[in-house]
Amino acid sequence: MKSAWRCVTASAVISSWIIGLAGAVVDVADSSASKCCASLESALPGKTSSSANQANLYQNLIASYFSVPARLSPNCFVTPTSTGDVSQIVSLLSQASCKFAIKAGGHGLLVGASNIDEGVTIDLGRMNDVTLSADKTTVAIGPGAKWGQVYSVLDAQGYAVPGGRAGGVGVGGLITGGGNSFFSSQSGFVCDNVKNFEVVLGSGEIVHANDQTNPDLFRALKGSSNNLGIVTRFDMFAFQQGHLWGGTANYDSSTARNQIRAIVEFTDSVAQRPYGSLISIWNYVKRNGQVIITNLYEYTGDVNIYDPNLLGLNLLDLLPGYENFAGIGAPLTNTLRIANLTSLTVELDSPPELSNLYATLTFSNNETVLNGVVDILGDELRKYKDQDFFVYTTAQFQPLPRVFIERSLERGGNVLGLERNLDNNILFLLDIAWKGAQNDAKVYQVADEVIGRLQQYARSVGGLKDFQYLNYASRNQDPLGSYGRAAFNKIKRASAKYDPGQVFQKLVPGGFKLADAGRRTRVPGGVW
């Protein structure tokens, strides 16, 4: 088995010019990003762009970030097309001590996590191949692919992998941050469905990480984000999948209490009814301060067993797990239908060209706790309904039941640390969109105030859990610290072993870094 995933050293792929840089390590402060860009252009002709070189491409790459604040202006972009390119790039940048960032899909909202103002941004967007293996057991996916592309390729062949629930989300960031999917109750988090990672380390060496080869790195990559290396290929377990039933259903605010009861009961029943998936999105309407509740229902089981004349809404009271939502009454509008993954995930994409912010908490799956959360949200967000720069504000409630963690552990586990708490919980996301860079500070203050009040309330009633989902965390939250000391130490040990020069700590400043864990806004519960 080891030979199948044989490690490939950087010397096999790096051109001889890099040897001349041996021993030429300089202090970060003395490095010149512009010189690094010139060296990259010399080594990889045509694959770099800047304001003075392929300026149109440079501007297009900046504009490709989903959220406007993430559109920083690096000294140059470099766009590799192969793992060998990435190895060569990382070797050059680390030898010259140039700061850099790594972009996969560009959907992440944390400013500076996948882009940089003073340095080089490695854009993996051209490494986006999606290939189903000949025996149809695995899918090789490039880090620059987006989930809509992955599903489009696999839908045509009757297969699927657990992945993002919005088509525009990128593969690389979602998986290395953990990843929730429509299939989590059956197969754990998205990262748990990776069979093998191909990774470029800080030295430029190319290695594989799986159950047999570098197993400590294999586990640590599942939730550690950009702290250990650059994943250049994800080999994921595939399975047969036909059409799903799903879509959106919109309800008015008079159903709020019944919605909370249905969310709690759905979450408590997921283990017995594992094909159902739910996201409940509470949309705070700016113009009148009202709330529209949009439920995203996705059923991944066999829908062919039902009467083909019963489509859309008619299936809501028949599919296991959704009975309590059917009892609320007919939604105002809905898009419920039988469709493939591509269709259902494209529908869930958010509007582009806005400034966006995420912040997250985790609550007990308790009706009293969640009703209190909803009351606070209404009180806090009503204060801002007349602010013209707000485009939308949503609060999302997502089941995070024990069965997700159990399925994860069956597959070897990850470093999210959720095995410390095997209760049924709710993953909460605050999602704010606005216009105008001049309003950024105001919006961050609003988010901090809302999250602070929710955290204080939930702690006071014993309903706050010590987990912050990295892909949803805001700039002053502490997802790595929230994993707990045991899980965090697995990441730290992997960093010391596989990145002894600490390239991804010293030269990749963006994102949530190991040195900051436990030092940001601390998570209650005695983690540190």
VEXNUFI-694869 format. One record per residue (C-alpha): x, y, z; residue in three letters. Coordinates in steps of 0.1 Angstrom, whole numbers, padded with zeros to 4 digits, always signed. Example, Ala and Ser with C-alpha at 12.3 -4.5 7.8 and 13.67 -1.06 7.14 Angstrom:
2
+-------+-------+-------+------+
:     x :     y :     z : rest :
+-------+-------+-------+------+
: +0123 : -0045 : +0078 :  ALA :
: +0137 : -0011 : +0071 :  SER :
+-------+-------+-------+------+
This chain:
528
+-------+-------+-------+------+
:     x :     y :     z : rest :
+-------+-------+-------+------+
: +0000 : +0000 : +0000 :  MET :
: +0028 : +0024 : +0008 :  LYS :
: +0042 : +0021 : -0027 :  SER :
: +0008 : +0032 : -0041 :  ALA :
: +0012 : +0065 : -0023 :  TRP :
: +0050 : +0067 : -0026 :  ARG :
: +0064 : +0101 : -0015 :  CYS :
: +0079 : +0122 : -0042 :  VAL :
: +0108 : +0145 : -0033 :  THR :
: +0111 : +0180 : -0045 :  ALA :
: +0143 : +0172 : -0063 :  SER :
: +0123 : +0151 : -0088 :  ALA :
: +0103 : +0181 : -0099 :  VAL :
: +0123 : +0212 : -0091 :  ILE :
: +0145 : +0227 : -0117 :  SER :
: +0182 : +0229 : -0111 :  SER :
: +0180 : +0267 : -0107 :  TRP :
: +0166 : +0263 : -0072 :  ILE :
: +0199 : +0247 : -0061 :  ILE :
: +0216 : +0280 : -0065 :  GLY :
: +0194 : +0294 : -0038 :  LEU :
: +0205 : +0269 : -0012 :  ALA :
: +0217 : +0286 : +0019 :  GLY :
: +0205 : +0320 : +0007 :  ALA :
: +0178 : +0323 : +0033 :  VAL :
: +0173 : +0359 : +0044 :  VAL :
: +0152 : +0376 : +0071 :  ASP :
: +0116 : +0382 : +0063 :  VAL :
: +0120 : +0419 : +0069 :  ALA :
: +0148 : +0420 : +0042 :  ASP :
: +0130 : +0401 : +0015 :  SER :
: +0116 : +0419 : -0015 :  SER :
: +0083 : +0407 : -0028 :  ALA :
: +0089 : +0424 : -0062 :  SER :
: +0122 : +0404 : -0065 :  LYS :
: +0103 : +0372 : -0057 :  CYS :
: +0078 : +0380 : -0084 :  CYS :
: +0106 : +0385 : -0109 :  ALA :
: +0122 : +0352 : -0099 :  SER :
: +0088 : +0335 : -0103 :  LEU :
: +0083 : +0349 : -0138 :  GLU :
: +0118 : +0337 : -0148 :  SER :
: +0111 : +0302 : -0134 :  ALA :
: +0075 : +0299 : -0146 :  LEU :
: +0072 : +0321 : -0177 :  PRO :
: +0037 : +0334 : -0183 :  GLY :
: +0023 : +0322 : -0150 :  LYS :
: +0027 : +0354 : -0130 :  THR :
: +0007 : +0386 : -0133 :  SER :
: +0009 : +0420 : -0117 :  SER :
: -0002 : +0456 : -0123 :  SER :
: +0027 : +0458 : -0147 :  ALA :
: +0026 : +0423 : -0162 :  ASN :
: -0005 : +0408 : -0177 :  GLN :
: -0025 : +0436 : -0160 :  ALA :
: -0059 : +0424 : -0172 :  ASN :
: -0053 : +0389 : -0158 :  LEU :
: -0041 : +0405 : -0125 :  TYR :
: -0072 : +0425 : -0121 :  GLN :
: -0094 : +0396 : -0130 :  ASN :
: -0077 : +0375 : -0103 :  LEU :
: -0084 : +0402 : -0078 :  ILE :
: -0120 : +0404 : -0088 :  ALA :
: -0124 : +0366 : -0086 :  SER :
: -0127 : +0368 : -0048 :  TYR :
: -0163 : +0364 : -0036 :  PHE :
: -0162 : +0391 : -0010 :  SER :
: -0150 : +0426 : -0018 :  VAL :
: -0128 : +0431 : +0013 :  PRO :
: -0109 : +0400 : +0004 :  ALA :
: -0098 : +0416 : -0029 :  ARG :
: -0063 : +0427 : -0018 :  LEU :
: -0036 : +0437 : -0042 :  SER :
: -0005 : +0414 : -0039 :  PRO :
: +0028 : +0423 : -0056 :  ASN :
: +0019 : +0395 : -0080 :  CYS :
: -0002 : +0364 : -0085 :  PHE :
: +0013 : +0332 : -0096 :  VAL :
: -0010 : +0306 : -0112 :  THR :
: +0005 : +0271 : -0111 :  PRO :
: -0010 : +0244 : -0133 :  THR :
: +0007 : +0213 : -0117 :  SER :
: +0019 : +0200 : -0083 :  THR :
: +0055 : +0205 : -0097 :  GLY :
: +0048 : +0242 : -0102 :  ASP :
: +0035 : +0245 : -0067 :  VAL :
: +0066 : +0228 : -0053 :  SER :
: +0089 : +0251 : -0073 :  GLN :
: +0070 : +0282 : -0062 :  ILE :
: +0070 : +0272 : -0025 :  VAL :
: +0108 : +0264 : -0027 :  SER :
: +0116 : +0297 : -0042 :  LEU :
: +0094 : +0317 : -0018 :  LEU :
: +0107 : +0299 : +0013 :  SER :
: +0143 : +0302 : +0003 :  GLN :
: +0139 : +0339 : -0003 :  ALA :
: +0117 : +0344 : +0028 :  SER :
: +0089 : +0360 : +0008 :  CYS :
: +0055 : +0363 : +0024 :  LYS :
: +0027 : +0347 : +0005 :  PHE :
: -0009 : +0336 : +0006 :  ALA :
: -0028 : +0306 : -0010 :  ILE :
: -0061 : +0309 : -0028 :  LYS :
: -0082 : +0279 : -0038 :  ALA :
: -0117 : +0289 : -0046 :  GLY :
: -0116 : +0325 : -0031 :  GLY :
: -0150 : +0321 : -0013 :  HIS :
: -0135 : +0325 : +0022 :  GLY :
: -0145 : +0358 : +0040 :  LEU :
: -0116 : +0362 : +0064 :  LEU :
: -0096 : +0391 : +0050 :  VAL :
: -0060 : +0382 : +0043 :  GLY :
: -0066 : +0344 : +0047 :  ALA :
: -0062 : +0337 : +0010 :  SER :
: -0047 : +0370 : -0003 :  ASN :
: -0020 : +0394 : +0007 :  ILE :
: -0012 : +0431 : +0001 :  ASP :
: +0026 : +0429 : +0005 :  GLU :
: +0037 : +0396 : -0010 :  GLY :
: +0028 : +0369 : -0035 :  VAL :
: -0006 : +0351 : -0039 :  THR :
: -0005 : +0316 : -0052 :  ILE :
: -0038 : +0312 : -0071 :  ASP :
: -0047 : +0275 : -0075 :  LEU :
: -0077 : +0282 : -0097 :  GLY :
: -0061 : +0265 : -0128 :  ARG :
: -0056 : +0233 : -0108 :  MET :
: -0093 : +0223 : -0110 :  ASN :
: -0095 : +0189 : -0126 :  ASP :
: -0122 : +0165 : -0114 :  VAL :
: -0116 : +0128 : -0123 :  THR :
: -0136 : +0098 : -0113 :  LEU :
: -0113 : +0067 : -0110 :  SER :
: -0117 : +0038 : -0134 :  ALA :
: -0132 : +0016 : -0107 :  ASP :
: -0155 : +0045 : -0096 :  LYS :
: -0144 : +0043 : -0060 :  THR :
: -0126 : +0076 : -0057 :  THR :
: -0125 : +0111 : -0072 :  VAL :
: -0093 : +0131 : -0077 :  ALA :
: -0102 : +0168 : -0072 :  ILE :
: -0079 : +0198 : -0078 :  GLY :
: -0078 : +0224 : -0050 :  PRO :
: -0089 : +0251 : -0073 :  GLY :
: -0122 : +0234 : -0083 :  ALA :
: -0155 : +0247 : -0070 :  LYS :
: -0182 : +0223 : -0058 :  TRP :
: -0206 : +0231 : -0085 :  GLY :
: -0180 : +0220 : -0110 :  GLN :
: -0174 : +0188 : -0090 :  VAL :
: -0211 : +0179 : -0089 :  TYR :
: -0216 : +0187 : -0126 :  SER :
: -0189 : +0161 : -0135 :  VAL :
: -0201 : +0135 : -0111 :  LEU :
: -0239 : +0140 : -0117 :  ASP :
: -0233 : +0130 : -0153 :  ALA :
: -0219 : +0097 : -0142 :  GLN :
: -0244 : +0090 : -0114 :  GLY :
: -0219 : +0095 : -0086 :  TYR :
: -0212 : +0120 : -0058 :  ALA :
: -0189 : +0130 : -0029 :  VAL :
: -0198 : +0149 : +0002 :  PRO :
: -0190 : +0185 : -0004 :  GLY :
: -0201 : +0221 : -0002 :  GLY :
: -0238 : +0230 : -0002 :  ARG :
: -0234 : +0260 : -0024 :  ALA :
: -0219 : +0255 : -0058 :  GLY :
: -0197 : +0286 : -0057 :  GLY :
: -0178 : +0274 : -0027 :  VAL :
: -0142 : +0263 : -0033 :  GLY :
: -0129 : +0227 : -0026 :  VAL :
: -0096 : +0235 : -0009 :  GLY :
: -0108 : +0258 : +0019 :  GLY :
: -0139 : +0239 : +0027 :  LEU :
: -0121 : +0205 : +0032 :  ILE :
: -0091 : +0218 : +0051 :  THR :
: -0115 : +0238 : +0074 :  GLY :
: -0137 : +0207 : +0081 :  GLY :
: -0167 : +0210 : +0059 :  GLY :
: -0204 : +0203 : +0064 :  ASN :
: -0225 : +0186 : +0037 :  SER :
: -0259 : +0172 : +0029 :  PHE :
: -0243 : +0138 : +0037 :  PHE :
: -0228 : +0144 : +0071 :  SER :
: -0252 : +0121 : +0090 :  SER :
: -0241 : +0093 : +0068 :  GLN :
: -0203 : +0099 : +0064 :  SER :
: -0191 : +0126 : +0088 :  GLY :
: -0176 : +0159 : +0078 :  PHE :
: -0163 : +0165 : +0043 :  VAL :
: -0127 : +0162 : +0054 :  CYS :
: -0135 : +0127 : +0067 :  ASP :
: -0142 : +0116 : +0032 :  ASN :
: -0107 : +0122 : +0019 :  VAL :
: -0088 : +0090 : +0012 :  LYS :
: -0055 : +0107 : +0004 :  ASN :
: -0040 : +0142 : +0003 :  PHE :
: -0012 : +0152 : -0020 :  GLU :
: +0006 : +0180 : -0003 :  VAL :
: +0035 : +0204 : -0009 :  VAL :
: +0054 : +0211 : +0023 :  LEU :
: +0072 : +0242 : +0033 :  GLY :
: +0105 : +0228 : +0019 :  SER :
: +0089 : +0222 : -0015 :  GLY :
: +0088 : +0184 : -0009 :  GLU :
: +0058 : +0167 : -0023 :  ILE :
: +0043 : +0140 : +0000 :  VAL :
: +0011 : +0120 : +0003 :  HIS :
: -0009 : +0117 : +0035 :  ALA :
: -0033 : +0089 : +0041 :  ASN :
: -0040 : +0060 : +0065 :  ASP :
: -0007 : +0043 : +0057 :  GLN :
: +0017 : +0071 : +0047 :  THR :
: +0022 : +0101 : +0070 :  ASN :
: -0010 : +0092 : +0090 :  PRO :
: -0004 : +0120 : +0116 :  ASP :
: -0003 : +0146 : +0088 :  LEU :
: -0034 : +0129 : +0073 :  PHE :
: -0054 : +0135 : +0105 :  ARG :
: -0040 : +0170 : +0111 :  ALA :
: -0049 : +0183 : +0076 :  LEU :
: -0086 : +0177 : +0085 :  LYS :
: -0094 : +0210 : +0101 :  GLY :
: -0061 : +0229 : +0103 :  SER :
: -0067 : +0252 : +0073 :  SER :
: -0035 : +0267 : +0058 :  ASN :
: -0011 : +0258 : +0086 :  ASN :
: +0007 : +0227 : +0074 :  LEU :
: +0011 : +0228 : +0036 :  GLY :
: -0006 : +0233 : +0003 :  ILE :
: -0029 : +0205 : -0007 :  VAL :
: -0026 : +0200 : -0045 :  THR :
: -0050 : +0171 : -0049 :  ARG :
: -0078 : +0156 : -0028 :  PHE :
: -0086 : +0119 : -0035 :  ASP :
: -0121 : +0115 : -0021 :  MET :
: -0143 : +0084 : -0016 :  PHE :
: -0171 : +0083 : -0042 :  ALA :
: -0205 : +0067 : -0040 :  PHE :
: -0235 : +0062 : -0063 :  GLN :
: -0261 : +0090 : -0060 :  GLN :
: -0292 : +0097 : -0080 :  GLY :
: -0314 : +0127 : -0078 :  HIS :
: -0323 : +0143 : -0045 :  LEU :
: -0354 : +0160 : -0032 :  TRP :
: -0349 : +0195 : -0020 :  GLY :
: -0349 : +0232 : -0024 :  GLY :
: -0361 : +0262 : -0003 :  THR :
: -0393 : +0269 : +0016 :  ALA :
: -0401 : +0305 : +0028 :  ASN :
: -0422 : +0311 : +0059 :  TYR :
: -0434 : +0343 : +0077 :  ASP :
: -0423 : +0352 : +0112 :  SER :
: -0455 : +0340 : +0128 :  SER :
: -0442 : +0305 : +0126 :  THR :
: -0410 : +0313 : +0145 :  ALA :
: -0417 : +0293 : +0177 :  ARG :
: -0429 : +0263 : +0157 :  ASN :
: -0398 : +0265 : +0135 :  GLN :
: -0375 : +0263 : +0166 :  ILE :
: -0394 : +0233 : +0179 :  ARG :
: -0392 : +0216 : +0145 :  ALA :
: -0354 : +0223 : +0143 :  ILE :
: -0348 : +0208 : +0177 :  VAL :
: -0368 : +0177 : +0170 :  GLU :
: -0352 : +0173 : +0136 :  PHE :
: -0318 : +0175 : +0151 :  THR :
: -0326 : +0150 : +0178 :  ASP :
: -0339 : +0125 : +0152 :  SER :
: -0311 : +0127 : +0126 :  VAL :
: -0294 : +0095 : +0138 :  ALA :
: -0326 : +0075 : +0131 :  GLN :
: -0333 : +0094 : +0099 :  ARG :
: -0299 : +0100 : +0083 :  PRO :
: -0310 : +0110 : +0048 :  TYR :
: -0325 : +0143 : +0058 :  GLY :
: -0305 : +0176 : +0058 :  SER :
: -0316 : +0211 : +0070 :  LEU :
: -0304 : +0247 : +0072 :  ILE :
: -0328 : +0272 : +0087 :  SER :
: -0320 : +0307 : +0075 :  ILE :
: -0337 : +0336 : +0093 :  TRP :
: -0336 : +0367 : +0070 :  ASN :
: -0339 : +0400 : +0088 :  TYR :
: -0356 : +0423 : +0063 :  VAL :
: -0341 : +0458 : +0064 :  LYS :
: -0371 : +0479 : +0053 :  ARG :
: -0396 : +0467 : +0079 :  ASN :
: -0377 : +0448 : +0105 :  GLY :
: -0396 : +0416 : +0098 :  GLN :
: -0382 : +0381 : +0095 :  VAL :
: -0386 : +0357 : +0067 :  ILE :
: -0376 : +0322 : +0076 :  ILE :
: -0361 : +0302 : +0047 :  THR :
: -0356 : +0265 : +0053 :  ASN :
: -0333 : +0245 : +0030 :  LEU :
: -0345 : +0209 : +0029 :  TYR :
: -0323 : +0183 : +0011 :  GLU :
: -0332 : +0146 : +0012 :  TYR :
: -0305 : +0123 : +0000 :  THR :
: -0323 : +0090 : +0002 :  GLY :
: -0341 : +0071 : -0026 :  ASP :
: -0370 : +0093 : -0038 :  VAL :
: -0380 : +0068 : -0065 :  ASN :
: -0400 : +0048 : -0040 :  ILE :
: -0426 : +0076 : -0039 :  TYR :
: -0455 : +0082 : -0062 :  ASP :
: -0440 : +0102 : -0091 :  PRO :
: -0471 : +0124 : -0091 :  ASN :
: -0461 : +0136 : -0056 :  LEU :
: -0435 : +0162 : -0063 :  LEU :
: -0421 : +0192 : -0045 :  GLY :
: -0441 : +0203 : -0014 :  LEU :
: -0462 : +0172 : -0014 :  ASN :
: -0433 : +0151 : -0003 :  LEU :
: -0426 : +0172 : +0028 :  LEU :
: -0449 : +0152 : +0051 :  ASP :
: -0438 : +0119 : +0036 :  LEU :
: -0400 : +0120 : +0038 :  LEU :
: -0386 : +0108 : +0072 :  PRO :
: -0376 : +0137 : +0095 :  GLY :
: -0396 : +0165 : +0080 :  TYR :
: -0430 : +0158 : +0096 :  GLU :
: -0427 : +0186 : +0121 :  ASN :
: -0420 : +0211 : +0094 :  PHE :
: -0450 : +0199 : +0074 :  ALA :
: -0471 : +0205 : +0105 :  GLY :
: -0462 : +0242 : +0105 :  ILE :
: -0483 : +0247 : +0074 :  GLY :
: -0477 : +0256 : +0038 :  ALA :
: -0448 : +0279 : +0031 :  PRO :
: -0454 : +0313 : +0014 :  LEU :
: -0433 : +0302 : -0015 :  THR :
: -0410 : +0272 : -0023 :  ASN :
: -0387 : +0257 : -0049 :  THR :
: -0390 : +0221 : -0036 :  LEU :
: -0384 : +0196 : -0064 :  ARG :
: -0365 : +0165 : -0074 :  ILE :
: -0332 : +0175 : -0089 :  ALA :
: -0295 : +0167 : -0091 :  ASN :
: -0268 : +0181 : -0068 :  LEU :
: -0256 : +0206 : -0093 :  THR :
: -0291 : +0222 : -0095 :  SER :
: -0297 : +0222 : -0058 :  LEU :
: -0263 : +0237 : -0049 :  THR :
: -0263 : +0264 : -0076 :  VAL :
: -0296 : +0276 : -0061 :  GLU :
: -0279 : +0282 : -0028 :  LEU :
: -0251 : +0305 : -0040 :  ASP :
: -0251 : +0340 : -0024 :  SER :
: -0251 : +0372 : -0045 :  PRO :
: -0216 : +0384 : -0055 :  PRO :
: -0200 : +0419 : -0055 :  GLU :
: -0208 : +0426 : -0019 :  LEU :
: -0188 : +0429 : +0013 :  SER :
: -0195 : +0399 : +0035 :  ASN :
: -0188 : +0388 : +0071 :  LEU :
: -0193 : +0356 : +0089 :  TYR :
: -0193 : +0349 : +0127 :  ALA :
: -0202 : +0317 : +0145 :  THR :
: -0211 : +0300 : +0177 :  LEU :
: -0223 : +0266 : +0187 :  THR :
: -0254 : +0261 : +0210 :  PHE :
: -0271 : +0232 : +0227 :  SER :
: -0299 : +0218 : +0208 :  ASN :
: -0324 : +0231 : +0232 :  ASN :
: -0357 : +0249 : +0225 :  GLU :
: -0354 : +0274 : +0253 :  THR :
: -0319 : +0283 : +0244 :  VAL :
: -0327 : +0288 : +0207 :  LEU :
: -0358 : +0308 : +0214 :  ASN :
: -0337 : +0331 : +0236 :  GLY :
: -0311 : +0334 : +0207 :  VAL :
: -0339 : +0344 : +0183 :  VAL :
: -0353 : +0370 : +0207 :  ASP :
: -0318 : +0386 : +0211 :  ILE :
: -0312 : +0386 : +0173 :  LEU :
: -0345 : +0404 : +0168 :  GLY :
: -0337 : +0430 : +0194 :  ASP :
: -0302 : +0436 : +0182 :  GLU :
: -0307 : +0436 : +0145 :  LEU :
: -0338 : +0458 : +0147 :  ARG :
: -0315 : +0486 : +0158 :  LYS :
: -0298 : +0486 : +0124 :  TYR :
: -0328 : +0482 : +0100 :  LYS :
: -0326 : +0518 : +0089 :  ASP :
: -0289 : +0517 : +0080 :  GLN :
: -0288 : +0520 : +0042 :  ASP :
: -0255 : +0502 : +0037 :  PHE :
: -0268 : +0469 : +0050 :  PHE :
: -0279 : +0447 : +0021 :  VAL :
: -0289 : +0416 : +0041 :  TYR :
: -0284 : +0400 : +0075 :  THR :
: -0292 : +0363 : +0081 :  THR :
: -0289 : +0340 : +0110 :  ALA :
: -0285 : +0304 : +0102 :  GLN :
: -0293 : +0273 : +0124 :  PHE :
: -0277 : +0240 : +0113 :  GLN :
: -0280 : +0207 : +0130 :  PRO :
: -0247 : +0195 : +0145 :  LEU :
: -0258 : +0162 : +0161 :  PRO :
: -0238 : +0135 : +0177 :  ARG :
: -0242 : +0112 : +0147 :  VAL :
: -0220 : +0135 : +0126 :  PHE :
: -0191 : +0130 : +0151 :  ILE :
: -0198 : +0092 : +0153 :  GLU :
: -0195 : +0089 : +0115 :  ARG :
: -0164 : +0109 : +0116 :  SER :
: -0147 : +0087 : +0142 :  LEU :
: -0156 : +0056 : +0122 :  GLU :
: -0135 : +0070 : +0094 :  ARG :
: -0105 : +0078 : +0116 :  GLY :
: -0115 : +0112 : +0129 :  GLY :
: -0102 : +0147 : +0124 :  ASN :
: -0088 : +0176 : +0145 :  VAL :
: -0120 : +0195 : +0151 :  LEU :
: -0122 : +0182 : +0187 :  GLY :
: -0159 : +0176 : +0186 :  LEU :
: -0155 : +0141 : +0202 :  GLU :
: -0152 : +0160 : +0235 :  ARG :
: -0189 : +0167 : +0234 :  ASN :
: -0212 : +0141 : +0220 :  LEU :
: -0245 : +0160 : +0226 :  ASP :
: -0268 : +0171 : +0198 :  ASN :
: -0259 : +0207 : +0191 :  ASN :
: -0267 : +0236 : +0167 :  ILE :
: -0241 : +0253 : +0146 :  LEU :
: -0250 : +0290 : +0143 :  PHE :
: -0239 : +0314 : +0116 :  LEU :
: -0243 : +0351 : +0115 :  LEU :
: -0240 : +0363 : +0078 :  ASP :
: -0240 : +0400 : +0071 :  ILE :
: -0236 : +0416 : +0036 :  ALA :
: -0231 : +0453 : +0030 :  TRP :
: -0218 : +0479 : +0005 :  LYS :
: -0190 : +0505 : +0009 :  GLY :
: -0155 : +0500 : +0024 :  ALA :
: -0162 : +0531 : +0045 :  GLN :
: -0188 : +0510 : +0064 :  ASN :
: -0165 : +0481 : +0072 :  ASP :
: -0157 : +0491 : +0108 :  ALA :
: -0193 : +0497 : +0116 :  LYS :
: -0204 : +0463 : +0104 :  VAL :
: -0176 : +0445 : +0123 :  TYR :
: -0187 : +0464 : +0154 :  GLN :
: -0224 : +0453 : +0149 :  VAL :
: -0213 : +0417 : +0145 :  ALA :
: -0191 : +0418 : +0176 :  ASP :
: -0219 : +0433 : +0196 :  GLU :
: -0244 : +0407 : +0184 :  VAL :
: -0221 : +0377 : +0189 :  ILE :
: -0210 : +0390 : +0223 :  GLY :
: -0245 : +0393 : +0235 :  ARG :
: -0255 : +0359 : +0222 :  LEU :
: -0224 : +0343 : +0238 :  GLN :
: -0231 : +0359 : +0271 :  GLN :
: -0267 : +0348 : +0271 :  TYR :
: -0260 : +0312 : +0260 :  ALA :
: -0232 : +0309 : +0286 :  ARG :
: -0256 : +0321 : +0313 :  SER :
: -0282 : +0294 : +0305 :  VAL :
: -0256 : +0266 : +0300 :  GLY :
: -0263 : +0265 : +0263 :  GLY :
: -0229 : +0276 : +0249 :  LEU :
: -0206 : +0250 : +0235 :  LYS :
: -0168 : +0254 : +0231 :  ASP :
: -0166 : +0249 : +0193 :  PHE :
: -0162 : +0276 : +0166 :  GLN :
: -0163 : +0263 : +0131 :  TYR :
: -0133 : +0277 : +0113 :  LEU :
: -0149 : +0282 : +0079 :  ASN :
: -0175 : +0305 : +0096 :  TYR :
: -0153 : +0322 : +0122 :  ALA :
: -0147 : +0360 : +0122 :  SER :
: -0114 : +0378 : +0125 :  ARG :
: -0113 : +0379 : +0163 :  ASN :
: -0127 : +0344 : +0170 :  GLN :
: -0105 : +0314 : +0180 :  ASP :
: -0115 : +0283 : +0160 :  PRO :
: -0082 : +0265 : +0165 :  LEU :
: -0083 : +0272 : +0202 :  GLY :
: -0119 : +0259 : +0204 :  SER :
: -0108 : +0224 : +0192 :  TYR :
: -0094 : +0217 : +0226 :  GLY :
: -0058 : +0212 : +0237 :  ARG :
: -0056 : +0175 : +0226 :  ALA :
: -0067 : +0181 : +0191 :  ALA :
: -0047 : +0214 : +0187 :  PHE :
: -0016 : +0196 : +0199 :  ASN :
: -0020 : +0171 : +0170 :  LYS :
: -0018 : +0201 : +0146 :  ILE :
: +0011 : +0216 : +0165 :  LYS :
: +0031 : +0184 : +0164 :  ARG :
: +0024 : +0179 : +0127 :  ALA :
: +0036 : +0215 : +0121 :  SER :
: +0069 : +0209 : +0139 :  ALA :
: +0075 : +0176 : +0121 :  LYS :
: +0064 : +0185 : +0085 :  TYR :
: +0072 : +0222 : +0085 :  ASP :
: +0104 : +0225 : +0107 :  PRO :
: +0112 : +0258 : +0091 :  GLY :
: +0077 : +0271 : +0101 :  GLN :
: +0072 : +0284 : +0066 :  VAL :
: +0034 : +0283 : +0069 :  PHE :
: +0036 : +0302 : +0103 :  GLN :
: +0062 : +0328 : +0094 :  LYS :
: +0057 : +0334 : +0057 :  LEU :
: +0019 : +0328 : +0054 :  VAL :
: +0005 : +0354 : +0078 :  PRO :
: -0031 : +0351 : +0068 :  GLY :
: -0058 : +0330 : +0084 :  GLY :
: -0060 : +0315 : +0119 :  PHE :
: -0024 : +0307 : +0129 :  LYS :
: -0011 : +0283 : +0156 :  LEU :
: +0005 : +0310 : +0177 :  ALA :
: -0028 : +0328 : +0181 :  ASP :
: -0048 : +0298 : +0193 :  ALA :
: -0060 : +0305 : +0228 :  GLY :
: -0050 : +0341 : +0226 :  ARG :
: -0079 : +0355 : +0206 :  ARG :
: -0114 : +0359 : +0221 :  THR :
: -0113 : +0329 : +0243 :  ARG :
: -0139 : +0301 : +0242 :  VAL :
: -0156 : +0294 : +0275 :  PRO :
: -0152 : +0259 : +0289 :  GLY :
: -0116 : +0258 : +0302 :  GLY :
: -0100 : +0247 : +0268 :  VAL :
: -0069 : +0266 : +0276 :  TRP :
+-------+-------+-------+------+
